[in-house]
Amino acid sequence: MSSGPPAAEAHEHTHADVSGGWLRAAVFGAMDGLVTNTALVAGVGGGGASARAIVLSGVASLVAGAISMALGEYTSVRTQNEQLDLEVEKERRELERNPGGELAELVQMLRGRGVDADLAQQVAVQLHRDPDTALRLHVVAELGLNPADQPSPRTAAVSSFLTFATGAVIPLLPYLLGFSLLWAALLCGGLGLAAAGALSSRFTPRPWWYAAGRQLLFGAVAAGVTYAIGLAIGVGVS
């Protein structure tokens, strides 16, 4: 019996969502909610507002921001999908009007990826026998997007709404629980930002401490600026 190398076996594996669907919307929504309301609480609190005014401002910001984020995500993803559909139709018409030119284009794409000229011609001819396969290959190669993997506008909107609201409520927790202390609210906001940054590192090559520190720094800068503005306005109108 021959003792050659073992035959390779196919195996299943999965990848994270990189198409701009729920994950991007969720991360963006959570970070935006945390930064927005942490900075808002810092600014209103720095201006000397009462606990009731801070809670009212924070809740209003939560509701308005969550709705705005959801509508923005829905419109953005829907527009992106419609633009992709338009480009797919353009490519479909080109394949119908000029199949020879599109075939030559695919041959050049394959050769550009290191396939020998004769083999590239054979592969392109074989792939062009199925119009749907040819269309998909041209769209992916030319646009970098797969029309079969379009993100859902509704999923992006719901993810953004829920995560923004969740992030925005964290700086308000001390006030909602009866602890009317600005430093406690800012501490909650900072912990929320660090935790969200650390969680987001699971989808990136960055270490958790780097992602956590980066988000904490961004939130601290925003809170520091709004606190200084609130303090200046509070002193000026007192």
N, C-alpha and C positions, 0 to 999 in steps of 0.2 A: 504493500500500500504506500502511496505517495504521502509525504508529510509536508505538504505545501502550507502556505499561510492560510489561516481560517477565513472563510468567506464572510464578507461584510453583511450584516443584517440591518434591515430597515428598523428604525425605532421612532416612536412618536415623541414629540416635544412641543412645548408651547412657548409663545413669546408674549411679552407685555403689550398692552395697548399703546401703539405709537402713531395711530392714525388721527389723533386729535379728537377723540371721542370723550367718554366719561372721565377718564383719568386726568387729562389736562384740565377739564372743566372743574373737577373736584378739587384738585390741588390749587388751582388759581382761585376758586371760590373760597376755600378755607383760609388761605393766606390773606386774601383781600378783606374778608370779614374780620379777621383778627387785627390786621394793621389798621383798618378803617376805624373800628370801634375803640381800639386801644388808644389811637391818636385822638379820637373824638373825646373820650373820657378824660384824657390828659389835658386837652385844650379847654373843655368846659369846666373841669375841676380846677385847673390853674387859674381860671377867671373868677373863681370864688362862687360858682353856682351851687345851689343846694343839692342834696342827694336826690330829691324828687325831680329836679330839672335835669340832672345827669341821667337818671333812669329814663325819663321821657325822651330825651335827645337820643340816647342809645337805642331804645326800642324803635323809635322812628327811623333811625339810620339802619337798623337791622332789617326792618320791613322794606323800606325803600331800596336799600342796597341789594337785598336778595331778589326782589322783583326785577330790578334793573339788570342784575347779572344774568338772571334766567332769560330775560328777553334778548339781551345782547348775545348770549351764547346760542340761543335758538336761531336768531337772525344770521349770525356769523356762520354757523355750521350749515344752515339751509342754503345760504348764498354760495358757500364753497361747493356744496353738492350740485347745485344748479349750474354753476360754472363748469364743473367737471362733466356734467351731462351734456352741456353745450359743446365742449371740446370733443367728447366721444362721438357726437353726431357729425361734427366736422370731419373727424378721422374716418367715420363710416362712409361718408360721401366720397372722400378721397380714395378709399379702397374700391368703391364702385366705379368711379370715373377713371382712375388711373392705376389699375392693379399692377401693371408692369413696373411703374415707378415706385410704388409702395413695396413691391417685392425686392427691387434693387436696394431700396432704403433699408429693409430688414437684413439683407445680405451684408451691407456695410456695418450695421449695428453689431452683427455677430462677429464679423471680422475685427471690429474694434475691441471686442472682448476676447480676442485671442484665438478664434476659430479659424482653421485653415480655409482658404478661398473655396476649394471644391466642396468641402464638407458644409461650409456656410451656405452655399448655393443649394445643396441637397436638403439641408434642414429647413431653409426658408421656403422652398417649394413645397415641402411636406406640410409645414405649418400653415401655409396659405390655402391648403385644400379645405380647411375649415374656416369659414369667414369669421365666426365668433372668436375662435382662438387667435386668428391673425389680428383682429381688432383689439383684443385684450393686450396682446404683446406690444403692438404699436403704441397704445395708450400708456402702458406701464413704462415702456422705454423712453417715450418722448415727454411725458408729463410727470413721471415718477409716482403716479398714483394708480391704484387698482380700482376700477369702477365697481367691483364686487365688494369692496371693503369700505364703503362710505359710512362715516359715523352717523349716528342717529341724532337729529336736532333735539328731539324730545328728551332723549337720555342725557344729552349735554345740558339742557336747560334744567332738568330736575336735579342732576348732580350739583350744578352750580348753585341752585336755590338752596338746597339742603345744607351744603357745606358752608356757604356764606353765612347762613343763619346760625349754624353751629359755631363757627368761628367768632361771629359777632356777639354771641351771648356770653362767651367766656369772660371778657373784661367786666361784664355787668353782674356776674355772679355774686360778688361780695355785697353789692347794693341790694340785689334781689333777696339775699339771705339776711339782710338787716345789718350788715357791717358797712357803715357809711364812711369808709376810709379810702382815700384816693390811692395811697400806696398799695393797699391790698388789691385794688382793681388793676393797677399797673403790674403788680406781681403776677396776677392771674393771666393777664394778657401776655406777659413775657414767657411764662411757663407754657402757655398755649402755643406761642410762636415757636419755641424751642422744640416742643413735642411734634408739631406739624412738620417742621423742618427735618427732624430725625426720621419721621415716618416716610417722608418723601424720598429720603436717601435709599430706601429699599428698591426704588425704580431707577436709580442712577448709580454710576460708579463712585460717587463721592462717599466718604465716610460719614457716619451719622453725626459725629461731633462737628464736622465742617458745615453740613447742611443746617444743623440746629443753630450754630453760632451765626451763620449768615442771616438766617431769618430773624434771629433775635436782634442782630445789629440793625437790619432794615427797620424793624418795628421800633427800636429805641430811637433811631434818628427821627422817624415820623412823629413819635410821641414827644420827643424833646422839642422839636420845632413847634408843634401845636401847643405844648405847654407854655413855651416862652411867649407865643402870640396871645394865648389866653390870659397869661399873667399880665402882659403889657396892656391889653384891652381892659382887664379888670381893674388895674390901677388907674388907667386913664379915665374911666367913666365913674369911678367911685367918688 
